[in-house]
Amino acid sequence: WNDASRAFKLALKKNRRLATAHSGLGKVAFQKGKFKEAVTHHSRSVKYASRNASFQVNLALAYFKTKSFSKAKKACEAALKLQPKNAKAKRYLKVINKKLGT
């Protein structure tokens, strides 16, 4: 993961708005159990590529791990607006709704 992290950081030095690099750093942080850091990077990936449903789903998962269930739900719903048949977003939304009691 360290090599990937270095590569994403190098890419961001060249272009701070590179959504794929923020998403990659978010995935690295998530895998390392650094969920708040994952939220930060996935939020940036969504900011710079708001029409990418996969980035929205990644953000939802990071929010879920930080127990920010309302924010996770919002991110899943955003993903489904972009991609109504997104299976991951549908599946995670069911889990999130159970946590929220809805």
Secondary structure, 3 states (H helix, E strand, C coil): CHHHHHHHHHHHHHCCCCHHHHHHHHHHHHHCCCHHHHHHHHHHHHHHCCCCHHHHHHHHHHHHHCCCHHHHHHHHHHHHHHCCCCHHHHHHHHHHHHHHCC
